[in-house]
Amino acid sequence: MRLGINLGYWGAGMDGDNLAVAQEADRLGYDVCWAAEAYGSDAATVLSWVAAQTESIDVGSAIFQIPARAPAMTAMTAATLDSLSGGRFRLGLGVSGPQVSEGWYGVKFDKPLSRTREYVEIVRKAMTRERLSYEGQHWTLPLPDGPGKPLKLTVHPQREHIPLYIAAIGPKNLEQTGEIADGALLIFPSAEHIEDTAIRHLRAGREKAGHTMDGFDVCPTLPLAVGEDKDVSALADMFRPYTALYVGGMGSRKQNFYNQLAQRMGYEKEAAEVQDKYLSGDKTGAAAAIPHRLIDQTALLGSVERIADRMQAYAAAGVTTLTLSPAGFTLDERITALRAGTDALERAGLA
């Protein structure tokens, strides 16, 4: 099992340290460094900045938002980043959510599965450097009855095939991801539940496309906080606001994919309470209502030995790249967490 790191969103208060964290992950042999975007910093700029100042670690978008860019623009960005980084770019895509898609980008959040499928097809075709033409439900290239003509990408990616990942949560999206992508970006993964909530759906998609899970990258992101095992409860409390934001406030009451995931993990009553409190403005109450077990199941907490045990459970469940979000109030604390990640991987016998 490989390790990755997620820098999260630029502008989250740790910007000055993020480059140092990425460079230390590079030195430690981490496999990939991901960056996110929502409606603040964009991921492409951050990744180009990190790639220019690291040596061997891959850089990946987790994710480029599909409503934010025309698919041909995404192909251009992917090819450019792969070329500039010396073949170290991974393309992660996702549809975002209805509030961001419609409120920030002005793109109707409808038919996300077919939109994603077409988007991937166009991106992949563009990156082959064929002349680009496409007729679909959501995109037609070139536009008919106009001056447009099929063009081809002029930039040569470093690699013939840039790995393509999709951020997926729901069963149908997971199945399609297994069918059309090279990897899946997962969030709030529990080793105890990941087979039922994710991997069996990915496997069904792979089988639909005539493939096995061999070579497919199952890549969940987990917060990481290192400390003594007796302090696990306090370590978990660090992630209460983060978990409450996603379970309670990401999306509307009817369209919160993270809330639905928590329900599928057996937290139906608790997920409803968290959402009620969060949407009513009681963010503190929402954070307090998050069950400790939910956080402990979806984060790596405690000593290196305890984290190593959890890593073994994830590897046994089928995870191939474990992406860590190291917690800490200082750069030294985040670096210590990074090093603990590699120590735990070695202790688990997975390095």
Secondary structure, 3 states (H helix, E strand, C coil): CEEEEECCCCCCCCHHHHHHHHHHHHHHCCCEEEECCCCCCCHHHHHHHHHCCCCCCEEEECCEEHHHCCHHHHHHHHHHHHHHCCCCEEEEEECCCHHHHHHCCCCCCCCHHHHHHHHHHHHHHHHCCCCCCEECCCCEECCCCCCCCCCCCCCCCCCCCCCEEEECCCHHHHHHHHHHCCEEEEECCCCCCHHHHHHHHHHHHHHHCCCCCCCCEEEEEEEEEECCHHHHHHHHHCCHHHHHHHHHHCCCCCCCHHHHHHHHCCCHHHHHHHHHHHHCCCHHHHHHHCCHHHHHHCCEEECHHHHHHHHHHHHHHCCCEEEEEECCCCHHHHHHHHHHHHHHHHHCCCC
